[in-house]
């Protein structure tokens, strides 16, 4: 079975990532495609690749790494004046949520060959048990999501932290980046006053629903650093929220 992993955004490498790599089973080798923002971690792709490769188990290969500035963005048409980005205002929420999908799409676009399964991961996430990727039904399901944690529009709640899919499924998933600005006011007409009702999960659930995609969930849960029962009792220095959690050292 040919498998690829994609990740993007902020390089929040915590011990959960090493746990996740050991939990993913059912294949002999996987290629990694990463697209991270240039936010001070390193601006040298060769140095970044070296640091990532030092932590990878034998069956994982870093195929491509991209370090890039997040593109400039415009808010959707709006009637209020919004001050520059600061936590947790509209610009902060829009930039980080759009950026999540932009970087996911950028990582997917680095792939230049076909795989039987593509897995979108976070470098600060793990599962609550082993996952045999070869046993997932990707013939009848383009995307397989975790059971939780889920959030979003009632009736369309979804986990946006991890997904396993086919090439076409992950292509559709990553196309959220192209539709994000259109979806935000459709999901929440009062989006300028209420940033909590158009979180990434709201937008993803809407993306699936309006395109007639069913949401298939596996029998596993995803766990982020800083939540129970994660290994890391804190947050990465590149985590730009949950400031009440202590900052912990990364693994690279």
C-alpha positions as CSV (number, residue, x, y, z in Angstrom):
1,X,0.0,0.0,0.0
2,X,1.4,3.4,-1.0
3,X,0.8,6.1,1.6
4,X,1.5,9.8,1.9
5,X,1.2,12.1,4.8
6,X,0.6,15.9,4.4
7,X,0.8,18.7,7.0
8,X,1.1,22.4,6.8
9,X,0.8,25.7,8.7
10,X,2.7,26.2,11.9
11,X,5.6,23.7,12.6
12,X,4.2,22.5,16.0
13,X,6.2,19.4,16.3
14,X,5.5,17.8,19.7
15,X,5.9,14.2,21.0
16,X,2.4,13.4,19.8
17,X,3.8,13.4,16.3
18,X,6.2,10.5,17.1
19,X,3.3,8.6,18.8
20,X,1.1,9.1,15.7
21,X,3.8,7.8,13.3
22,X,4.0,4.6,15.4
23,X,0.2,4.3,15.4
24,X,-0.2,4.4,11.7
25,X,0.1,0.8,10.5
26,X,-0.7,-1.4,7.5
27,X,2.0,-0.1,5.1
28,X,5.7,-0.5,4.7
29,X,6.7,3.0,3.7
30,X,5.1,6.5,3.6
31,X,6.2,9.7,2.0
32,X,5.8,13.0,3.8
33,X,4.8,16.3,2.1
34,X,5.0,19.4,4.3
35,X,4.3,23.1,3.7
36,X,5.1,25.3,6.7
37,X,4.8,29.0,7.2
38,X,8.0,31.0,7.4
39,X,7.5,32.1,11.0
40,X,11.0,31.9,12.5
41,X,11.3,28.1,12.9
42,X,13.8,28.1,10.0
43,X,13.9,29.9,6.6
44,X,16.3,27.3,5.2
45,X,14.5,24.4,3.6
46,X,17.6,22.2,3.8
47,X,18.1,22.8,7.5
48,X,14.4,22.2,8.1
49,X,14.5,18.9,6.2
50,X,17.5,17.8,8.1
51,X,15.8,18.5,11.4
52,X,12.7,16.7,10.4
53,X,14.6,13.7,9.1
54,X,16.4,13.2,12.4
55,X,13.1,12.3,14.1
56,X,11.5,10.1,11.5
57,X,11.2,6.3,12.0
58,X,12.7,4.2,9.3
59,X,9.6,3.7,7.2
60,X,8.9,7.4,6.8
61,X,10.6,9.5,4.1
62,X,10.4,13.3,3.8
63,X,9.6,13.6,0.1
64,X,9.2,17.4,-0.1
65,X,9.3,20.3,2.3
66,X,8.2,23.9,1.5
67,X,8.7,26.9,3.8
68,X,6.8,29.9,2.6
69,X,5.2,33.1,3.7
70,X,1.4,33.0,4.2
71,X,-0.2,34.8,1.2
72,X,-1.9,38.1,1.8
73,X,-5.6,37.9,2.1
74,X,-8.8,40.1,1.9
75,X,-11.7,39.7,4.3
76,X,-15.1,38.9,2.6
77,X,-17.2,41.9,1.9
78,X,-17.9,43.5,5.2
79,X,-19.7,46.5,6.7
80,X,-17.6,47.1,9.8
81,X,-14.1,48.5,10.2
82,X,-11.8,45.8,11.6
83,X,-8.5,46.7,13.4
84,X,-5.3,44.9,12.6
85,X,-4.8,41.4,13.7
86,X,-4.6,40.6,17.4
87,X,-5.9,37.7,19.4
88,X,-8.8,37.0,19.2
89,X,-10.3,39.5,16.7
90,X,-11.7,39.0,13.2
91,X,-8.4,39.4,11.4
92,X,-6.7,36.9,13.7
93,X,-9.5,34.3,13.3
94,X,-9.7,34.7,9.5
95,X,-6.0,34.6,8.9
96,X,-5.3,31.5,11.0
97,X,-8.3,29.6,9.7
98,X,-7.8,30.5,6.1
99,X,-4.1,29.7,6.6
100,X,-4.8,26.3,7.8
101,X,-6.6,25.4,4.6
102,X,-4.1,27.3,2.4
103,X,-1.2,25.3,3.8
104,X,-3.1,22.0,3.6
105,X,-3.7,22.7,-0.1
106,X,-0.1,23.7,-0.6
107,X,1.1,20.5,1.0
108,X,-1.3,18.4,-1.2
109,X,-0.1,20.2,-4.3
110,X,3.5,19.1,-3.6
111,X,2.4,15.5,-4.3
112,X,3.5,14.5,-7.8
113,X,2.5,10.8,-7.8
114,X,-0.4,8.5,-7.0
115,X,-1.0,7.0,-3.5
116,X,-3.5,4.5,-2.3
117,X,-4.1,6.7,0.8
118,X,-3.2,10.3,1.7
119,X,-3.4,11.2,5.4
120,X,-3.7,14.8,6.6
121,X,-2.0,15.1,10.0
122,X,-1.0,17.7,12.5
123,X,2.6,17.6,14.0
124,X,1.1,18.1,17.4
125,X,-1.5,15.3,17.2
126,X,-1.9,11.6,17.8
127,X,-4.7,9.0,17.9
128,X,-6.0,7.2,20.9
129,X,-5.1,3.8,19.4
130,X,-3.4,2.2,16.4
131,X,-4.9,2.7,13.0
132,X,-4.5,0.1,10.3
133,X,-4.8,2.3,7.2
134,X,-5.0,-0.8,4.9
135,X,-8.3,-1.8,6.6
136,X,-10.1,1.4,5.9
137,X,-12.7,1.3,3.1
138,X,-11.3,3.9,0.8
139,X,-13.1,2.3,-2.2
140,X,-16.5,3.4,-1.0
141,X,-15.4,6.4,1.1
142,X,-13.2,9.2,-0.3
143,X,-12.6,10.5,3.2
144,X,-12.6,8.9,6.6
145,X,-12.7,11.2,9.6
146,X,-12.1,10.5,13.3
147,X,-15.0,10.0,15.7
148,X,-13.9,13.0,17.5
149,X,-13.4,15.6,18.7
150,X,-16.1,17.2,16.6
151,X,-17.4,20.7,16.4
152,X,-19.4,22.8,14.0
153,X,-22.9,23.3,12.5
154,X,-25.4,21.1,14.3
155,X,-26.0,18.0,12.3
156,X,-22.8,18.5,10.4
157,X,-20.2,18.4,13.2
158,X,-16.8,17.2,12.0
159,X,-13.2,16.9,13.2
160,X,-10.8,19.0,11.1
161,X,-7.6,17.8,12.7
162,X,-7.0,14.5,10.9
163,X,-8.4,12.7,7.9
164,X,-7.5,9.7,5.6
165,X,-8.6,9.8,2.0
166,X,-8.0,8.9,-1.6
167,X,-6.2,11.3,-3.9
168,X,-9.5,12.7,-5.2
169,X,-10.9,12.9,-1.6
170,X,-8.0,14.9,-0.2
171,X,-8.0,17.1,-3.3
172,X,-11.7,18.0,-2.6
173,X,-10.9,18.4,1.1
174,X,-8.0,20.8,0.4
175,X,-10.2,22.9,-2.0
176,X,-11.7,24.4,1.1
177,X,-8.9,27.0,0.6
178,X,-10.5,28.2,-2.6
179,X,-13.9,28.6,-1.1
180,X,-13.2,29.8,2.4
181,X,-14.0,33.5,1.8
182,X,-17.2,32.6,0.1
183,X,-18.3,30.1,2.7
184,X,-17.7,32.3,5.8
185,X,-20.7,34.7,5.4
186,X,-22.9,31.8,4.1
187,X,-22.2,29.8,7.2
188,X,-22.5,32.8,9.6
189,X,-24.2,36.0,8.3
190,X,-23.1,37.7,11.5
191,X,-19.5,36.6,11.0
192,X,-18.1,40.0,11.8
193,X,-19.6,40.0,15.3
194,X,-19.3,36.3,16.1
195,X,-16.0,34.6,15.3
196,X,-16.9,31.4,17.2
197,X,-19.7,30.4,14.7
198,X,-17.4,30.1,11.7
199,X,-14.6,28.0,13.1
200,X,-12.8,25.7,10.7
201,X,-15.1,22.8,11.6
202,X,-18.2,24.9,10.7
203,X,-16.7,25.7,7.3
204,X,-15.6,22.1,6.6
205,X,-19.0,20.6,7.6
206,X,-20.6,23.1,5.2
207,X,-18.1,22.3,2.4
208,X,-19.0,18.6,2.7
209,X,-22.8,19.3,2.9
210,X,-23.2,21.7,0.0
211,X,-21.2,19.4,-2.2
212,X,-23.2,16.4,-1.3
213,X,-20.3,14.5,0.4
214,X,-21.2,12.1,3.1
215,X,-19.1,12.2,6.3
216,X,-17.7,8.8,7.1
217,X,-16.1,8.3,10.5
218,X,-13.7,5.6,11.6
219,X,-13.6,4.0,15.0
220,X,-10.8,6.2,16.3
221,X,-10.3,9.5,18.1
222,X,-7.8,12.2,17.5
223,X,-5.9,13.9,20.4
224,X,-4.0,17.2,20.3
225,X,-1.1,18.2,22.5
226,X,-2.3,19.9,25.7
227,X,-5.5,17.9,25.9
228,X,-6.1,14.7,27.8
229,X,-4.6,12.0,27.4
230,X,-1.9,13.6,25.3
231,X,1.8,13.2,26.1
232,X,2.5,16.9,26.0
233,X,1.0,18.9,28.9
234,X,1.2,22.3,27.2
235,X,1.5,23.9,23.8
236,X,4.0,24.4,21.1
237,X,5.7,27.8,20.9
238,X,4.1,28.1,17.5
239,X,0.6,27.7,18.9
240,X,-1.0,31.1,18.6
241,X,-4.0,30.5,21.0
242,X,-4.7,28.7,24.3
243,X,-2.3,31.0,26.0
244,X,-3.3,29.6,29.4
245,X,-1.3,26.5,28.5
246,X,2.5,26.5,29.3
247,X,4.9,26.5,26.3
248,X,6.8,23.2,26.0
249,X,9.9,22.4,24.0
250,X,9.4,21.0,20.5
251,X,11.1,17.8,19.3
252,X,13.1,19.4,16.5
